[in-house]
Amino acid sequence: KRPGIAERSVIKQATMDKNLSSLILSDPIFKLKLSIGETISFLRFISKTDNFSKRLKGRILIVQGLQDMLVKPEGSARIFAKISTNEKQIFLDSRGEHLLLEQGQYSPELLQSIIFWLNDPNFQETPKIKVINKEADLAAKVQLRIVKFRKLAGFSD
C-alpha cells in the first residue's frame, strides 16, 4: 500500500537515507495511517510536553540529532532548559537525524556515550551538554547551530 502525502512527509523529515526510508515503508509494524482521533490524541500529548518537563525528577538524558527535521533540536534545547533537576545531560549528535538509534544510524561515539551514562555511578549533578561527532572541520553553519542550541538549553559558555 502506497503511503499518502502526510506519511511521506513524516518519513522525509525523519531521515534523508533512502535505504532507511524504504525499510520503514516496507515494515508492516510501521503504522502509516493515523485516524483523526489518534492524530488529535498525539497533538494533545505533544502540547503538554513543556509542562511535564518541569516536573521531571531523577537522572535525565536527552539524545538529539542536530540534523533532525521531525523533532527540531531547538525544541529539545528549550525542554532541557525547563527540566528542574540538575541531574540532566543532553547528547547532541552533530550529524544525527531523527532516527538516531534505529537501523544502525547511531555512531559508535554516541552509543559509547549512552552506555557510559547508563553505567556511571559517579554521575555529576551538574547539567551538561556533550556534542557527539564534533569534528574540527564542521561547517560554520553547523557550528553556529550548536552555539544556538547551547544557549537555548541554558548554557552560557
Salt bridges, closest charged atoms under 4 A:
GLU38 OE2 - LYS31 NZ 2.53
ASP50 OD2 - LYS82 NZ 3.12
ASP68 OD2 - HIS98 ND1 2.94
GLU74 OE2 - ARG145 NH2 3.91
GLU135 OE2 - ARG95 NH2 3.40
ASP157 OD1 - ARG150 NH2 2.44
